Amino acid sequence: MIRPNSTIEAIPAGEPFVGPERIMRERGVQAMLRLGANESAFGPSPKAIAAMAAELPRLSWYGDPDSYSLRSALAERWNAARDEMLVTSGIDELLGLVVRCFLAPGETAVASAGTYPTFAYHAVGYGGRVESVAYREDGRIDLDGLASTARRCNAAICYLANPDNPSGSFADAEAIARFRAALPERTLLLLDEAYAEFADPTALLEPRPFPGVVRARTFSKLYGLAGARIGYGLAPQELLAPMLKVRLQYGVNRNAQIGALAALTDDAFARDVLERTARGRAEYVALGAELGLPTLESSTNFVCFDCSSRERADAVVEALLRRGVWTRKPGIAPLDRCIRVTVGDEGSREHFATELSAICARVAM
Ligand SMILES: *Cc1c(COP(=O)(O)O)cnc(C)c1O
């Protein structure tokens, strides 16, 4: 009998992400307002679209396996050497590479229970163990708890999303420096900064690599290129070198490299997206206050509305779905009483506000 390896066989079947396409298929609907995956409501930069469109006829070529031009542009931005940048097919691929290279089978990694799930997904898939640490009661990441657990387990990797998904909370540069110092020396800090551009720029870690840290960045959120699948890691060269040995040489789409490079030249567009996102976040906060659904402070392009119990949050997500609005909710307490809603464009926000208000009027809150 043909069987998968025992690590894979031991993983229960199931999928960490159910896409909106399947939800639409199963419910027989043609369109939904997509506010469930923190995709940019503002699209890619017109410069990125033009550059990618112009190169489409050359999709018969492989992309540059070194992503040389993009790494060069990124290195300049980050005050880093080219060898301190690794371009991957999104942060999701990078998380897998870090796990594969730095978490031996049977070793332990530490992460928050209920944070962005892809890290744990890779850790389990490569035969590692994940020690989870609960969020604090206020819905923020328990940095002290993560550090003490990493020390207790002598963890190989500690994963931290900052700003965090799904809470939206953010720890400033000082807190992160203290946190790194509290981890065992042998622990790699995998810092997922998918939403960093949305946080207060004066509170961010300096733009450079840090010893013992792999910083993960993406073009999926601010730059609106989620479907192109491109992101990168910033780390000391000795942390990236092992990944070069096993990475998928042609894993990064050629067109994605071209779009990402063009996106980097359009700072005006990125600034505009940031401003519009901040306005949208403020609108959500006001909407939550009006409807009696307090919002959690967010440094991202999404906001959590507190529905005060898991049951009510489940009911609100389902009621929104029935009205054609796709959102998601955190799965684990204390955040499971919230719904997580991506900041849409102006029209989508109005649509969402109308539907949420109607639901709140009907579901006794
Ligand atoms: C969206 C998201 C990602 C995915 O990034 P890709 O570059 O699209 O793979 C990674 N981490 C967090 C925390 C996210 O929310």
The ligand as a Gaussian input file, in Angstrom:
#p B3LYP/6-31G(d) Opt

LIG

0 1
 C       -1.543000      38.099000       4.495000
 C       -0.501000      37.618000       5.421000
 C        0.589000      36.907000       4.940000
 C        0.652000      36.404000       3.529000
 O        1.627000      37.004000       2.822000
 P        1.931000      36.538000       1.321000
 O        3.114000      37.360000       0.983000
 O        0.720000      36.855000       0.510000
 O        2.224000      35.087000       1.346000
 C        1.605000      36.592000       5.819000
 N        1.524000      36.925000       7.111000
 C        0.473000      37.585000       7.612000
 C        0.453000      37.949000       9.052000
 C       -0.581000      37.934000       6.787000
 O       -1.665000      38.510000       7.290000

